[in-house]
Amino acid sequence: MEFRQLGGSGLKVPALCLGTGTFGGRGEFFGSWGKSDVDEATRLVDICLEAGLNFFDSADVYSDGLSEEILGKAVAGRRDKVLISTKGSFRLGKGPNDVGSSRHHIVSAVDASLKRLGTDYIDVYQLHGFDAQTSIFEAVRTLDDLVRAGKIRYVGCSNFSGWHLMKSLAVADQYGFTRYVAHQAYYSLVGREFEWELMPLGVEEKVGTLVWSPLGWGRLGGKVRRGQPLPAESRLQTKVTVDDGPPVPNEHVYKVVDALDDIAKETGKNIAQISLNWLLSRPTVSSVIFGARNEEQLRQNLGAASWKLTPEQIAKLDEASATTPVYPYWHQRHFERNPPPV
């Protein structure tokens, strides 16, 4: 397993990370992702560690905290051998302060995550979304205090716009607070908007990317094809999960899958492995987070590492997945002094 620097930090993380949204399966939304109990989750962690993958990502809202609880039990007795990242700031409770990035909520959320995970520190803690009702100073200062208290070691964010991230970094730099070293963001062969602004920002400011939903909300798992029904087990089958996932026109998916099929014949790899491997070739990507419903799916996804697509194969996928950017990005591409990072 290849290990990469997490942004501008000194922390090395594996190129692949197991997302634990499939742990628990509480409720309709997360039930459509997967329903691994403690025994199955422990087995999945065992397989990951055997393959050199020691990085596990969760969030307090995954199955209303059950994902963190199961992850904590699955790594019990070997906490020193794993890296844990988790997230907070989305609503978890009915009270007016049970949401957001206020000092009140983040301190409470971190303490609750620590308890569920059965640990006294979190390796990477990320704000799950930008809270426009809390000052950036308050949010960044709170995370810095938690780092100084030893409860979290590195901080990041998730789903931020470019200006959200840049202003947060500027506030951290101005006051000497702990900087974000990671941005957990959606990026896939069928969703490349990340390249327009967030990737150049990550390159410039040394913010590593932790990619979520690298298979485009299950569209690049190998079972979504032109003229065929959706697989029976899929988050694309449930309206609540489809509505919350990244929107992608079907024809664009089919065009990308056609190119993936061609490369699968050349490489002997499946299209999920190729999709994950393509991401590993992109600037700023520190780790690609993938989920697994079961042991078979986990082993297949682990096969995305330890090999490389050729430049010609990458170019073919780039061409098949390209879309016209929105303004000002299409205009910026005409200026030779402002080239895109890829």
C-alpha positions as CSV (number, residue, x, y, z in Angstrom):
1,M,0.0,0.0,0.0
2,E,1.4,3.4,-1.0
3,F,1.4,6.1,1.7
4,R,1.1,9.7,0.9
5,Q,1.5,13.0,2.7
6,L,-1.7,14.5,4.0
7,G,-1.6,18.0,2.6
8,G,1.1,20.2,4.2
9,S,1.2,18.1,7.4
10,G,3.8,15.5,8.4
11,L,1.2,12.7,8.6
12,K,1.4,9.9,6.1
13,V,-1.9,8.2,5.1
14,P,-2.6,5.2,2.8
15,A,-3.7,6.0,-0.7
16,L,-6.9,4.1,0.0
17,C,-9.2,4.6,3.1
18,L,-12.2,2.6,4.1
19,G,-15.3,4.6,4.6
20,T,-17.6,3.3,7.3
21,G,-20.9,4.7,6.1
22,T,-21.9,1.0,5.6
23,F,-21.4,0.2,9.3
24,G,-24.7,0.1,11.1
25,G,-27.3,0.7,8.4
26,R,-29.7,2.5,10.7
27,G,-32.6,4.3,8.9
28,E,-33.6,4.2,5.2
29,F,-30.7,6.5,4.0
30,F,-27.8,4.6,5.5
31,G,-29.6,1.2,5.3
32,S,-29.3,1.6,1.5
33,W,-25.5,1.9,1.9
34,G,-24.9,-1.2,3.9
35,K,-25.6,-2.9,7.2
36,S,-22.3,-4.3,8.6
37,D,-22.6,-5.3,12.2
38,V,-19.6,-5.5,14.6
39,D,-18.5,-8.9,13.5
40,E,-18.5,-8.1,9.8
41,A,-16.9,-4.7,10.4
42,T,-14.2,-6.4,12.4
43,R,-13.6,-8.8,9.5
44,L,-13.4,-5.9,7.1
45,V,-10.9,-4.1,9.3
46,D,-8.8,-7.3,9.5
47,I,-8.6,-7.5,5.7
48,C,-7.7,-3.8,5.4
49,L,-4.9,-4.1,7.9
50,E,-3.6,-7.2,6.1
51,A,-3.5,-5.2,2.9
52,G,-1.7,-2.3,4.5
53,L,-4.8,0.0,4.7
54,N,-4.9,1.5,8.2
55,F,-7.1,4.5,7.6
56,F,-10.8,4.5,8.5
57,D,-13.3,7.4,8.0
58,S,-16.6,8.0,9.7
59,A,-18.9,10.8,10.8
60,D,-21.2,11.4,13.8
61,V,-24.3,11.4,11.6
62,Y,-23.6,8.0,10.0
63,S,-26.5,5.9,11.2
64,D,-27.0,8.4,14.1
65,G,-23.6,7.5,15.7
66,L,-23.9,3.8,15.2
67,S,-21.1,3.8,12.6
68,E,-18.7,5.3,15.0
69,E,-19.7,2.8,17.7
70,I,-19.1,-0.1,15.5
71,L,-15.8,1.2,14.2
72,G,-14.6,1.7,17.7
73,K,-15.4,-1.9,18.6
74,A,-13.9,-3.2,15.4
75,V,-10.5,-1.5,16.1
76,A,-10.6,-2.2,19.9
77,G,-7.2,-3.4,21.1
78,R,-5.3,-2.1,18.1
79,R,-6.0,1.7,18.3
80,D,-2.3,2.4,17.9
81,K,-2.2,0.6,14.6
82,V,-5.0,2.6,12.9
83,L,-5.8,6.2,11.8
84,I,-9.3,7.4,12.4
85,S,-11.0,10.3,10.8
86,T,-14.5,11.5,11.6
87,K,-16.7,14.5,11.0
88,G,-19.2,16.8,12.8
89,S,-21.3,19.9,12.3
90,F,-24.4,18.4,10.6
91,R,-27.5,18.1,12.7
92,L,-27.5,15.3,15.3
93,G,-30.3,16.1,17.7
94,K,-33.4,18.3,17.8
95,G,-32.1,21.2,19.9
96,P,-31.2,24.6,18.4
97,N,-27.5,24.0,19.2
98,D,-27.3,20.4,18.0
99,V,-26.0,21.6,14.6
100,G,-23.3,23.8,13.1
101,S,-19.7,24.8,13.9
102,S,-20.3,26.8,17.1
103,R,-17.9,26.2,20.0
104,H,-20.9,24.8,21.9
105,H,-21.7,22.2,19.2
106,I,-18.2,21.2,18.0
107,V,-16.9,20.6,21.6
108,S,-19.9,18.5,22.4
109,A,-19.7,16.7,19.1
110,V,-16.0,15.8,19.5
111,D,-16.6,14.5,23.0
112,A,-19.5,12.4,21.9
113,S,-17.5,11.0,18.9
114,L,-14.6,10.1,21.3
115,K,-16.9,8.2,23.5
116,R,-18.6,6.3,20.7
117,L,-15.2,5.5,19.1
118,G,-13.8,4.3,22.5
119,T,-10.7,6.4,22.1
120,D,-9.1,9.5,23.7
121,Y,-8.0,11.2,20.4
122,I,-9.1,11.5,16.8
123,D,-6.4,11.5,14.1
124,V,-8.2,13.7,11.6
125,Y,-11.3,15.7,12.5
126,Q,-13.3,17.6,9.8
127,L,-16.2,20.0,9.8
128,H,-18.7,18.1,7.7
129,G,-20.1,21.3,6.1
130,F,-19.7,25.1,6.2
131,D,-21.7,26.9,8.8
132,A,-22.5,30.3,7.6
133,Q,-24.2,31.3,10.9
134,T,-21.0,30.8,12.9
135,S,-18.0,33.1,12.5
136,I,-15.0,31.4,10.9
137,F,-12.9,32.7,13.7
138,E,-15.0,30.8,16.3
139,A,-14.9,27.6,14.3
140,V,-11.2,27.6,13.6
141,R,-10.3,28.7,17.1
142,T,-12.4,25.9,18.6
143,L,-10.7,23.3,16.5
144,D,-7.3,24.8,17.5
145,D,-8.2,24.5,21.2
146,L,-9.2,20.9,20.7
147,V,-5.8,20.2,19.0
148,R,-4.0,21.8,21.9
149,A,-6.1,19.8,24.4
150,G,-5.0,16.6,22.6
151,K,-8.4,15.5,21.6
152,I,-7.7,15.8,17.9
153,R,-4.4,15.8,16.0
154,Y,-5.1,17.2,12.6
155,V,-8.1,19.2,11.3
156,G,-9.8,19.4,8.0
157,C,-13.1,20.3,6.4
158,S,-15.6,18.8,4.0
159,N,-17.8,20.1,1.2
160,F,-16.5,23.6,1.5
161,S,-16.6,26.1,-1.4
162,G,-13.3,27.6,-2.5
163,W,-13.8,30.9,-0.5
164,H,-14.9,29.0,2.6
165,L,-11.7,27.1,2.6
166,M,-9.4,30.0,1.7
167,K,-10.9,32.3,4.3
168,S,-10.6,29.6,7.0
169,L,-6.9,29.2,6.1
170,A,-6.4,33.0,6.1
171,V,-8.0,33.2,9.6
172,A,-5.8,30.4,10.9
173,D,-2.7,32.0,9.4
174,Q,-3.6,35.4,10.9
175,Y,-4.0,34.2,14.4
176,G,-1.6,31.2,14.4
177,F,-4.3,28.6,14.7
178,T,-4.1,25.1,13.4
179,R,-4.5,25.0,9.6
180,Y,-6.8,22.7,7.7
181,V,-4.6,20.0,6.1
182,A,-7.4,18.1,4.5
183,H,-10.5,18.7,2.5
184,Q,-12.9,15.8,2.2
185,A,-14.6,16.4,-1.1
186,Y,-16.7,14.7,-3.8
187,Y,-14.6,13.9,-6.9
188,S,-15.1,11.1,-9.5
189,L,-14.9,10.4,-13.2
190,V,-18.5,11.5,-13.5
191,G,-18.1,14.5,-11.2
192,R,-15.0,16.6,-12.0
193,E,-16.1,20.0,-10.8
194,F,-13.6,19.7,-8.0
195,E,-10.9,20.4,-10.5
196,W,-12.2,23.9,-11.4
197,E,-11.3,25.8,-8.1
198,L,-10.8,23.5,-5.2
199,M,-8.0,21.5,-6.7
200,P,-5.9,24.6,-7.7
201,L,-6.5,25.9,-4.2
202,G,-5.4,22.6,-2.7
203,V,-2.2,22.7,-4.8
204,E,-1.4,26.3,-3.8
205,E,-2.2,26.0,-0.1
206,K,-1.1,22.4,0.5
207,V,-4.5,21.0,1.4
208,G,-4.7,17.3,0.8
209,T,-7.9,15.8,-0.7
210,L,-9.7,13.0,0.9
211,V,-12.1,11.9,-1.9
212,W,-15.6,10.8,-1.0
213,S,-17.9,8.8,-3.3
214,P,-15.1,8.1,-5.8
215,L,-17.5,5.8,-7.7
216,G,-20.0,8.6,-8.4
217,W,-22.6,7.4,-5.8
218,G,-22.3,3.8,-7.0
219,R,-22.6,4.6,-10.7
220,L,-19.1,3.3,-11.5
221,G,-19.3,0.1,-9.5
222,G,-19.7,-1.9,-12.7
223,K,-23.4,-2.7,-12.6
224,V,-24.9,0.6,-14.0
225,R,-25.0,0.2,-17.8
226,R,-27.0,1.4,-20.8
227,G,-30.2,-0.6,-21.3
228,Q,-29.9,-2.5,-18.1
229,P,-32.0,-2.2,-14.8
230,L,-30.3,-0.8,-11.8
231,P,-28.8,-3.4,-9.4
232,A,-31.2,-4.6,-6.7
233,E,-28.7,-3.5,-3.9
234,S,-27.9,0.1,-4.7
235,R,-28.3,3.6,-3.1
236,L,-29.6,4.6,-6.6
237,Q,-32.7,2.5,-5.9
238,T,-33.9,4.7,-3.0
239,K,-35.3,8.2,-3.7
240,V,-34.0,9.7,-0.5
241,T,-30.5,8.7,-1.3
242,V,-30.6,9.6,-4.9
243,D,-31.9,13.1,-4.1
244,D,-29.0,13.6,-1.6
245,G,-26.3,12.3,-4.0
246,P,-24.4,14.0,-6.8
247,P,-26.7,14.6,-9.9
248,V,-25.3,13.1,-13.1
249,P,-27.1,12.7,-16.5
250,N,-27.4,9.0,-17.3
251,E,-25.9,9.4,-20.8
252,H,-22.8,11.0,-19.3
253,V,-22.4,7.9,-17.1
254,Y,-22.8,5.6,-20.0
255,K,-20.2,7.5,-22.0
256,V,-17.6,7.2,-19.2
257,V,-18.5,3.5,-18.6
258,D,-17.9,2.7,-22.3
259,A,-14.4,4.2,-22.0
260,L,-13.8,2.2,-18.7
261,D,-14.9,-1.0,-20.5
262,D,-12.3,-0.5,-23.1
263,I,-9.6,0.0,-20.5
264,A,-10.8,-2.9,-18.5
265,K,-10.1,-5.1,-21.6
266,E,-6.6,-3.7,-21.8
267,T,-5.7,-4.0,-18.1
268,G,-7.7,-7.0,-16.8
269,K,-9.0,-4.7,-14.0
270,N,-12.7,-4.0,-13.4
271,I,-14.2,-0.6,-13.9
272,A,-14.4,0.2,-10.2
273,Q,-10.7,-0.5,-9.8
274,I,-9.9,1.7,-12.8
275,S,-12.1,4.5,-11.6
276,L,-10.4,4.5,-8.2
277,N,-6.9,4.3,-9.8
278,W,-7.6,7.2,-12.1
279,L,-8.3,9.3,-8.9
280,L,-4.9,8.3,-7.5
281,S,-3.2,9.9,-10.4
282,R,-4.7,13.4,-9.7
283,P,-3.0,16.3,-8.0
284,T,-3.8,16.9,-4.3
285,V,-5.4,13.5,-3.7
286,S,-4.0,12.1,-0.5
287,S,-6.4,9.2,0.0
288,V,-9.5,7.9,-1.8
289,I,-12.3,6.8,0.6
290,F,-14.4,3.9,-0.6
291,G,-17.1,1.9,1.1
292,A,-17.7,-1.9,1.0
293,R,-20.9,-3.8,1.7
294,N,-19.1,-7.0,2.2
295,E,-15.7,-8.8,2.1
296,E,-15.9,-9.5,-1.7
297,Q,-16.5,-5.8,-2.5
298,L,-13.7,-4.8,-0.1
299,R,-11.2,-7.1,-1.8
300,Q,-12.2,-5.8,-5.2
301,N,-11.7,-2.2,-4.2
302,L,-8.4,-2.9,-2.6
303,G,-7.3,-4.0,-6.0
304,A,-7.3,-0.4,-7.2
305,A,-3.9,0.2,-5.6
306,S,-0.3,-1.0,-6.5
307,W,-0.6,-0.4,-10.2
308,K,-0.9,2.6,-12.6
309,L,-2.9,3.5,-15.7
310,T,-0.8,4.5,-18.7
311,P,-0.8,8.2,-19.7
312,E,-2.8,7.2,-22.8
313,Q,-5.4,5.4,-20.7
314,I,-5.7,8.4,-18.4
315,A,-6.1,10.7,-21.4
316,K,-8.9,8.5,-22.7
317,L,-10.7,8.7,-19.4
318,D,-10.1,12.5,-19.2
319,E,-11.7,12.9,-22.6
320,A,-14.7,10.7,-22.0
321,S,-15.5,12.3,-18.7
322,A,-14.9,16.0,-19.7
323,T,-17.7,18.5,-19.3
324,T,-17.9,22.2,-20.0
325,P,-17.1,24.2,-16.9
326,V,-19.3,27.0,-15.6
327,Y,-18.2,30.6,-15.7
328,P,-15.6,31.9,-14.9
329,Y,-13.7,28.6,-15.3
330,W,-14.4,28.1,-19.0
331,H,-13.2,31.7,-19.6
332,Q,-10.0,31.2,-17.5
333,R,-9.0,28.2,-19.7
334,H,-8.4,30.6,-22.6
335,F,-5.5,32.4,-20.6
336,E,-2.1,30.8,-21.1
337,R,-0.9,32.1,-17.7
338,N,-3.7,30.4,-15.8
339,P,-3.4,26.7,-16.8
340,P,-5.6,24.1,-15.0
341,P,-3.7,21.7,-12.7
342,V,-4.6,18.7,-14.9
